[in-house]
Amino acid sequence: MQQPITDKFKKYFNRGRKPSIQEIVREPTAGGIVFRHNQKGGLEILLIQDAKDRWTIPKGHIEEGETAQQTARREIGEEAGLHEVDMLGWLGKIHFRYRRIDKLVLMTTQIYLVRAKGDTNAIQKEDWMNDIRWFSFHDALDAIEYEDIGKLMLLASKRIRQEKL
């Protein structure tokens, strides 16, 4: 007797079943598209490589009593060791959704345009990061893992050019 077709497919879809979503959690975060100009005047963007090898921008959770802009400044200092920065304004916000065991996490990240000052070569990565480095603008655009951040990088580049930042 032949096995019903549904039984054939069940083995592919029932493996490693995840627990159902029990809770939706909202996580407000903030970060920055950090830039500098190299010695030839070329635009460079700072990216960090997370533990999953994805290139992204410095960002983190907004703590109680902090504004999104204060968070972006703090996170850039903590994650990159850059404490001398100019916060040049808000670029936009992006939304991420991901699953954390039985929770659906809805993350909203406020993104700011940030000019690095001082010794911009003195960047240092945190232990959880795989890498941190300055990229030419076009290489950063190629490396960035998230399309929404890439769109804001294009907006940042336009502002930098138009306002001669």
Contact map, one row per residue, 1 for C-alpha under 8 A:
111000000000000000000000000000000000000000000000000000000000000000000000000000000000000000000000000000000000000000000000000000000000000000000000000000000000000000000
111100000000000000000000000000000000000000000000000000000000000000000000000000000000000000000000000000000000000000000000000000000000000000000000000000000000000000000
111110110000000000000000000000000000000000000000000000000000000000000000000000000000000000000000000000000000000000000000000000000000000000000000000000000000000000000
011111110000000000000000000000000000000000000000000000000000000000000000000000000000000000000000000000000000000000000000000000000000000000000000000000000000000000000
001111111000000000000000000000000000000000000000000000000000000000000000000000000000000000000000000000000000000000000000000000000000000000000000000000000000000000000
000111111100000000000000000000000000000000000000000000000000000000000000000000000000000000000000000000000000000000000000000000000000000000000000000000000000000000000
001111111110000000000000000000000000000000000000000000000000000000000000000000000000000000000000000000000000000000000000000000000000000000000000000000000000000000000
001111111111000000000000000000000000000000000000000000000000000000000000000000000000000000000000000000000000000000000000000000000000000000000000000000000000000000000
000011111111100000000000000000000000000000000000000000000000000000000000000000000000000000000000000000000000000000000000000000000000000000000000000000000000000000000
000001111111110000000000000000000000000000000000000000000000000000000000000000000000000000000000000000000000000000000000000000000000000000000000000000000000000000000
000000111111111000000000000000000000000000000000000000000000000000000000000000000000000000000000000000000000000000000000000000000000000000000000000000000000000000000
000000011111111000000000000000000000000000000000000000000000000000000000000000000000000000000000000000000000000000000000000000000000000000000000000000000000000000000
000000001111111000000000000000000000000000000000000000000000000000000000000000000000000000000000000000000000000000000000000000000000000000000000000000000000000000000
000000000111111110000000000000000000000000000000000000000000000000000000000000000000000000000000000000000000000000000000000000000000000000000000000000000000000000000
000000000011111110000000000000000000000000000000000000000000000000000000000000000000000000000000000000000000000000000000000000000000000000000000000000000000000000000
000000000000011111000000000000000000000000000000000000000000000000000000000000000000000000000000000000000000000000000000000000000000000000000000000000000000000000000
000000000000011111100000000000000000000000000000000000000000000000000000000000000000000000000000000000000000000000000000000000000000000000000000000000000000000000000
000000000000000111110000000000000000000000000000000000000000000000000000000000000000000000000000000011000000000000000000000000000000000000000000000000000000000000000
000000000000000011111000000000000000000000000000000000000000000000000000000000000000000000000000000011000000000000000000000000000000000000000000000000000000000000000
000000000000000001111100000000000000000000000000000000000000000000000000000000000000000000000000000001000000000000000000000000000000000000000000000000000000000000000
000000000000000000111111000000000000000000000000000000000000000000000000000000000000000000000000000011110000000000000000000000000000000000000000000000000000000000000
000000000000000000011111000000000000000000000000000000000000000000000000000000000000000000000000000001100000000000000000000000000000000000000000000000000000000000000
000000000000000000001111100000000000000000000000000000000000000000000000000000000000000000000000000001110000000000000000000000000000000000000000000000000000000000000
000000000000000000001111110000000000000000000000000000000000000000000000000000000000000000000000000000111100000000000000000000000000000000000000000000000000000000000
000000000000000000000011111000000000000000000000000000000000000000000000000000000000000000000000000000111100000000000000000000000000000000000000000000000000000000000
000000000000000000000001111100000000000000000000000000000000000000000000000000000000000000000000000000001111000000000000000000000000000000000000000000000000000000000
000000000000000000000000111110000000000000000000000000000000100000000000000000000000000000000000000000001111000000000000000000000000000000000000000000000000000000000
000000000000000000000000011111000000000000000000000000000000110000000000000000000000000000000000000000000011110000000000000000000000000000000000000000000000000000000
000000000000000000000000001111100000000000000000000000000011110000010010000000000000000000000000000000000011110000000000000000000000000000000000000000000000000000000
000000000000000000000000000111110000000000000000000000000011110000011011000000000000000000000000000000000001111100000000000000000000000000000000000000000000000000000
000000000000000000000000000011111000000000000000000000001111000000001011101100000000000000000000000000000000111100000000000000000000000000000000000000000000000000000
000000000000000000000000000001111100000000000000000000001110000000000001100100000000000000000000000000000000001111000000000000000000000000000000000000000000000000000
000000000000000000000000000000111110000000001100000000001100000000000000000000000000000000000000000000000000001111000000000000000000000000000000000000001001000000000
000000000000000000000000000000011111000000001100000000001000000000000000000000000000000000000000000000000000000011110000000000000000000000000000000000000000000000000
000000000000000000000000000000001111100000111100000000000000000000000000000000000000000000000000000000000000000011110000000000000000000000000000000000000000000000000
000000000000000000000000000000000111110000111000000000000000000000000000000000000000000000000000000000000000000000111001000000000000000000000000000000000000000000000
000000000000000000000000000000000011111111110000000000000000000000000000000000000000000000000000000000000000000000000000000000000000000000000000000000000000000000000
000000000000000000000000000000000001111111110000000000000000000000000000000000000000000000000000000000000000000000000000000000000000000000000000000000000000000000000
000000000000000000000000000000000000111111000000000000000000000000000000000000000000000000000000000000000000000000000000000000000000000000000000000000000000000000000
000000000000000000000000000000000000111111000000000000000000000000000000000000000000000000000000000000000000000000000000000000000000000000000000000000000000000000000
000000000000000000000000000000000000111111100000000000000000000000000000000000000000000000000000000000000000000000000000000000000000000000000000000000000000000000000
000000000000000000000000000000000000111111110000000000000000000000000000000000000000000000000000000000000000000000000000000000000000000100000000000000000000000000000
000000000000000000000000000000000011110011111000000000000000000000000000000000000000000000000000000000000000000000000000000000000000000110000000000000000000000000000
000000000000000000000000000000000011110001111100000000000000000000000000000000000000000000000000000000000000000000000000000000000000011110010000000000000000000000000
000000000000000000000000000000001111000000111110000000000000000000000000000000000000000000000000000000000000000000000000000000000000011110010000000000000000000000000
000000000000000000000000000000001110000000011111000000001000000000000000000000000000000000000000000000000000000000000000000000000001111000010000000000000000000000000
000000000000000000000000000000000000000000001111100000111100000000000000000000000000000000000000000000000000000000000000000000000001111000010001000000000000000000000
000000000000000000000000000000000000000000000111110000111100000000000000000000000000000000000000000000000000000000000000000010001111100000000000000000000000000000000
000000000000000000000000000000000000000000000011111111110000000000000000000000000000000000000000000000000000000000000000000000001111000000000000000000000000000000000
000000000000000000000000000000000000000000000001111111110000000000000000000000000000000000000000000000000000000000000000000000011110000000000000000000000000000000000
000000000000000000000000000000000000000000000000111111000000000000000000000000000000000000000000000000000000000000000000000000011100000000000000000000000000000000000
000000000000000000000000000000000000000000000000111111000000000000000000000000000000000000000000000000000000000000000000000000000000000000000000000000000000000000000
000000000000000000000000000000000000000000000000111111100000000000000000000000000000000000000000000000000000000000000000000000000100000000000000000000000000000000000
000000000000000000000000000000000000000000000000111111110000000000000000000000000000000000000000000000000000000000000000000000000000000000000001100000000000000000000
000000000000000000000000000000000000000000000011110011111000000000000000000000000000000000000000000000000000000000000000000000000000000000000011100000000000000000000
000000000000000000000000000000000000000000000011110001111100000000000000000000000000000000000000000000000000000000000000000000000000000000000001110010000000000000000
000000000000000000000000000000111100000000000111000000111110000000000000000000000000000000000000000000000000000000000000000000000000000000000000000000000000000000000
000000000000000000000000000000111000000000000011000000011111000000000001001100110000000000000000000000000000000000000000000000000000000000000000000000000000000000000
000000000000000000000000000011110000000000000000000000001111100000000001001100000000000000000000000000000000100000000000000000000000000000000000000000000000000000000
000000000000000000000000000011100000000000000000000000000111110000000011001000000000000000000000000000000000000000000000000000000000000000000000000000000000000000000
000000000000000000000000001111000000000000000000000000000011111000000010000000000000000000000000000000000000000000000000000000000000000000000000000000000000000000000
000000000000000000000000000111000000000000000000000000000001111101110010000000000000000000000000000000000000000000000000000000000000000000000000000000000000000000000
000000000000000000000000000000000000000000000000000000000000111111000010000000000000000000000000000000000000000000000000000000000000000000000000000000000000000000000
000000000000000000000000000000000000000000000000000000000000011111000000000000000000000000000000000000000000000000000000000000000000000000000000000000000000000000000
000000000000000000000000000000000000000000000000000000000000001111100000000000000000000000000000000000000000000000000000000000000000000000000000000000000000000000000
000000000000000000000000000000000000000000000000000000000000011111110110000000000000000000000000000000000000000000000000000000000000000000000000000000000000000000000
000000000000000000000000000000000000000000000000000000000000010011111110000000000000000000000000000000000000000000000000000000000000000000000000000000000000000000000
000000000000000000000000000011000000000000000000000000000000010001111111000000000000000000000000000000000000010000000000000000000000000000000000000000000000000000000
000000000000000000000000000001100000000000000000000000000000000000111111100000000000001000000000000000000000000100000000000000000000000000000000000000000000000000000
000000000000000000000000000000000000000000000000000000000000000001111111110000000000000000000000000000000000000000000000000000000000000000000000000000000000000000000
000000000000000000000000000011100000000000000000000000000001111001111111111000000000000000000000000000000000000000000000000000000000000000000000000000000000000000000
000000000000000000000000000001110000000000000000000000000111000000011111111100000000000000000000000000000000001100000000000000000000000000000000000000000000000000000
000000000000000000000000000000110000000000000000000000000000000000001111111110000010101000000000000000000000000000000000000000000000000000000000000000000000000000000
000000000000000000000000000000000000000000000000000000000000000000000111111111000000000000000000000000000000000000000000000000000000000000000000000000000000000000000
000000000000000000000000000000100000000000000000000000000111000000000011111111110000000000000000000000000000000000000000000000000000000000000000000000000000000000000
000000000000000000000000000000110000000000000000000000000110000000000001111111111110000000000000000000000000000000000000000000000000000000000000000000000000000000000
000000000000000000000000000000000000000000000000000000000000000000000000111111111110000000000000000000000000000000000000000000000000000000000000000000000000000000000
000000000000000000000000000000000000000000000000000000000000000000000000011111111100000000000000000000000000000000000000000001000000000000000000000000000000000000000
000000000000000000000000000000000000000000000000000000000100000000000000001111111000000000000000000000000000000000000000000111000000000000000000000000000000000000000
000000000000000000000000000000000000000000000000000000000100000000000000001111111100000000000000000000000000000000000000001111000001000000000000000000000000000000000
000000000000000000000000000000000000000000000000000000000000000000000000000111111110000000000000000000000000000000000000011110000000000000000000000000000000000000000
000000000000000000000000000000000000000000000000000000000000000000000000000111011111100000000000000000000000000000010001011000000000000000000000000000000000000000000
000000000000000000000000000000000000000000000000000000000000000000000000100110001111100000000000000000000000000000000000000000000000000000000000000000000000000000000
000000000000000000000000000000000000000000000000000000000000000000000000000000000111110000000000000000000000000000011100000000000000000000000000000000000000000000000
000000000000000000000000000000000000000000000000000000000000000000000000100000000111111000000000000000000000000001111000000000000000000000000000000000000000000000000
000000000000000000000000000000000000000000000000000000000000000000000000000000000001111100000000000000000000000001111000000000000000000000000000000000000000000000000
000000000000000000000000000000000000000000000000000000000000000000001000100000000000111110000000000000000000000111100000000000000000000000000000000000000000000000000
000000000000000000000000000000000000000000000000000000000000000000000000000000000000011111000000000000000000000111100000000000000000000000000000000000000000000000000
000000000000000000000000000000000000000000000000000000000000000000000000000000000000001111100000000000000000000111000000000000000000000000000000000000000000000000000
000000000000000000000000000000000000000000000000000000000000000000000000000000000000000111110000000000000000011110000000000000000000000000000000000000000000000000000
000000000000000000000000000000000000000000000000000000000000000000000000000000000000000011111000000000000000011110000000000000000000000000000000000000010011000000000
000000000000000000000000000000000000000000000000000000000000000000000000000000000000000001111100000000000000011100000000000000000000000000000000000000010000000000000
000000000000000000000000000000000000000000000000000000000000000000000000000000000000000000111110000000000001111000000000000000000000000000000000000000000000000000000
000000000000000000000000000000000000000000000000000000000000000000000000000000000000000000011111000000000001111000000000000000000000000000000000000110000000000000000
000000000000000000000000000000000000000000000000000000000000000000000000000000000000000000001111100000000111100000000000000000000000000000000000000000000000000000000
000000000000000000000000000000000000000000000000000000000000000000000000000000000000000000000111110000000111000000000000000000000000000000000000000000000000000000000
000000000000000000000000000000000000000000000000000000000000000000000000000000000000000000000011111000011110000000000000000000000000000000000000000000000000000000000
000000000000000000000000000000000000000000000000000000000000000000000000000000000000000000000001111100011100000000000000000000000000000000000000000000000000000000000
000000000000000000000000000000000000000000000000000000000000000000000000000000000000000000000000111111111000000000000000000000000000000000000000000000000000000000000
000000000000000000000000000000000000000000000000000000000000000000000000000000000000000000000000011111111000000000000000000000000000000000000000000000000000000000000
000000000000000001101000000000000000000000000000000000000000000000000000000000000000000000000000001111100000000000000000000000000000000000000000000000000000000000000
000000000000000001111110000000000000000000000000000000000000000000000000000000000000000000000000001111110000000000000000000000000000000000000000000000000000000000000
000000000000000000001111100000000000000000000000000000000000000000000000000000000000000000000000001111111000000000000000000000000000000000000000000000000000000000000
000000000000000000001011100000000000000000000000000000000000000000000000000000000000000000000000111101111100000000000000000000000000000000000000000000000000000000000
000000000000000000000001111000000000000000000000000000000000000000000000000000000000000000000000111100111110000000000000000000000000000000000000000000000000000000000
000000000000000000000001111000000000000000000000000000000000000000000000000000000000000000000011110000011111000000000000000000000000000000000000000000000000000000000
000000000000000000000000011110000000000000000000000000000000000000000000000000000000000000000011100000001111100000000000000000000000000000000000000000000000000000000
000000000000000000000000011111000000000000000000000000000000000000000000000000000000000000001111000000000111110000000000000000000000000000000000000000000000000000000
000000000000000000000000000111100000000000000000000000000010000000000000000000000000000000001110000000000011111000000000000000000000000000000000000000000000000000000
000000000000000000000000000111100000000000000000000000000000000000010000000000000000000001111100000000000001111100000000000000000000000000000000000000000000000000000
000000000000000000000000000001111000000000000000000000000000000000000001000000000000000001111100000000000000111110000000000000000000000000000000000000000000000000000
000000000000000000000000000001111000000000000000000000000000000000001001000000000000001111110000000000000000011111000000000000000000000000000000000000000000000000000
000000000000000000000000000000011110000000000000000000000000000000000000000000000000001111100000000000000000001111100000000000000000000000000000000000000001000000000
000000000000000000000000000000011110000000000000000000000000000000000000000000000000111110000000000000000000000111110000000000000000000000000000000000000000000000000
000000000000000000000000000000000111000000000000000000000000000000000000000000000000111100000000000000000000000011111000000000000000000000000000000000000000000000000
000000000000000000000000000000000111000000000000000000000000000000000000000000000101110000000000000000000000000001111101000000000000000000000000000000000000000000000
000000000000000000000000000000000001000000000000000000000000000000000000000000000001110000000000000000000000000000111111000000000000000000000000000000000000000000000
000000000000000000000000000000000000000000000000000000000000000000000000000000000001000000000000000000000000000000011111000000000000000000000000000000000000000000000
000000000000000000000000000000000000000000000000000000000000000000000000000000000000000000000000000000000000000000001111110000000000000000000000000000000000000000000
000000000000000000000000000000000001000000000000000000000000000000000000000000000100000000000000000000000000000000011111111000000000000000000000000000000000000000000
000000000000000000000000000000000000000000000000000000000000000000000000000000000000000000000000000000000000000000000011111000000000000000000000000000000000000000000
000000000000000000000000000000000000000000000000000000000000000000000000000000001100000000000000000000000000000000000011111100000000000000000000000000000000000000000
000000000000000000000000000000000000000000000000000000000000000000000000000000011100000000000000000000000000000000000001111110000001100000000000000000000000000000000
000000000000000000000000000000000000000000000000000000000000000000000000000000111000000000000000000000000000000000000000011111000001000000000000000000000000000000000
000000000000000000000000000000000000000000000001000000000000000000000000000000111000000000000000000000000000000000000000001111101111000000000000000000000000000000000
000000000000000000000000000000000000000000000000000000000000000000000000000001110000000000000000000000000000000000000000000111111000000000000000000000000000000000000
000000000000000000000000000000000000000000000000000000000000000000000000000000000000000000000000000000000000000000000000000011111100000000000000000000000000000000000
000000000000000000000000000000000000000000000000011000000000000000000000000000000000000000000000000000000000000000000000000001111100000000000000000000000000000000000
000000000000000000000000000000000000000000000001111000000000000000000000000000000000000000000000000000000000000000000000000011111111000000000000000000000000000000000
000000000000000000000000000000000000000000000001111010000000000000000000000000000000000000000000000000000000000000000000000010111111000000000000000000000000000000000
000000000000000000000000000000000000000000000001110000000000000000000000000000000000000000000000000000000000000000000000000010001111100000000000000000000000000000000
000000000000000000000000000000000000000000000111100000000000000000000000000000010000000000000000000000000000000000000000001110001111110000000000000000000000000000000
000000000000000000000000000000000000000000000111000000000000000000000000000000000000000000000000000000000000000000000000001000000011111000000000000000000000000000000
000000000000000000000000000000000000000000011110000000000000000000000000000000000000000000000000000000000000000000000000000000000001111100000000000000000000000000000
000000000000000000000000000000000000000000011110000000000000000000000000000000000000000000000000000000000000000000000000000000000000111111110000000000000000000000000
000000000000000000000000000000000000000001111000000000000000000000000000000000000000000000000000000000000000000000000000000000000000011111110000000000000000000000000
000000000000000000000000000000000000000000111000000000000000000000000000000000000000000000000000000000000000000000000000000000000000001111111000000000000000000000000
000000000000000000000000000000000000000000000000000000000000000000000000000000000000000000000000000000000000000000000000000000000000001111111100000000000000000000000
000000000000000000000000000000000000000000000000000000000000000000000000000000000000000000000000000000000000000000000000000000000000001111111110000000000000000000000
000000000000000000000000000000000000000000011110000000000000000000000000000000000000000000000000000000000000000000000000000000000000001111111111000000000000000000000
000000000000000000000000000000000000000000000000000000000000000000000000000000000000000000000000000000000000000000000000000000000000000011111111000001001000000000000
000000000000000000000000000000000000000000000000000000000000000000000000000000000000000000000000000000000000000000000000000000000000000001111111000000000000000000000
000000000000000000000000000000000000000000000000000000100000000000000000000000000000000000000000000000000000000000000000000000000000000000111111100000000000000000000
000000000000000000000000000000000000000000000010000001110000000000000000000000000000000000000000000000000000000000000000000000000000000000011111111011000000000000000
000000000000000000000000000000000000000000000000000001110000000000000000000000000000000000000000000000000000000000000000000000000000000000000011111000000000000000000
000000000000000000000000000000000000000000000000000000010000000000000000000000000000000000000000000000000000000000000000000000000000000000000001111111000000000000000
000000000000000000000000000000000000000000000000000000000000000000000000000000000000000000000000000000000000000000000000000000000000000000000001111111100000000000000
000000000000000000000000000000000000000000000000000000000000000000000000000000000000000000000100000000000000000000000000000000000000000000000000011111110000000000000
000000000000000000000000000000000000000000000000000000010000000000000000000000000000000000000100000000000000000000000000000000000000000000000001011111111000000000000
000000000000000000000000000000000000000000000000000000000000000000000000000000000000000000000000000000000000000000000000000000000000000000001001011111111100000000000
000000000000000000000000000000000000000000000000000000000000000000000000000000000000000000000000000000000000000000000000000000000000000000000000001111111110000000000
000000000000000000000000000000000000000000000000000000000000000000000000000000000000000000110000000000000000000000000000000000000000000000000000000111111111000000000
000000000000000000000000000000001000000000000000000000000000000000000000000000000000000000000000000000000000000000000000000000000000000000001000000011111111100000000
000000000000000000000000000000000000000000000000000000000000000000000000000000000000000000000000000000000000000000000000000000000000000000000000000001111111110000000
000000000000000000000000000000000000000000000000000000000000000000000000000000000000000000100000000000000000000000000000000000000000000000000000000000111111111000000
000000000000000000000000000000001000000000000000000000000000000000000000000000000000000000100000000000000000000010000000000000000000000000000000000000011111111100000
000000000000000000000000000000000000000000000000000000000000000000000000000000000000000000000000000000000000000000000000000000000000000000000000000000001111111110000
000000000000000000000000000000000000000000000000000000000000000000000000000000000000000000000000000000000000000000000000000000000000000000000000000000000111111111000
000000000000000000000000000000000000000000000000000000000000000000000000000000000000000000000000000000000000000000000000000000000000000000000000000000000011111111111
000000000000000000000000000000000000000000000000000000000000000000000000000000000000000000000000000000000000000000000000000000000000000000000000000000000001111111111
000000000000000000000000000000000000000000000000000000000000000000000000000000000000000000000000000000000000000000000000000000000000000000000000000000000000111111111
000000000000000000000000000000000000000000000000000000000000000000000000000000000000000000000000000000000000000000000000000000000000000000000000000000000000011111111
000000000000000000000000000000000000000000000000000000000000000000000000000000000000000000000000000000000000000000000000000000000000000000000000000000000000001111111
000000000000000000000000000000000000000000000000000000000000000000000000000000000000000000000000000000000000000000000000000000000000000000000000000000000000001111111
000000000000000000000000000000000000000000000000000000000000000000000000000000000000000000000000000000000000000000000000000000000000000000000000000000000000001111111
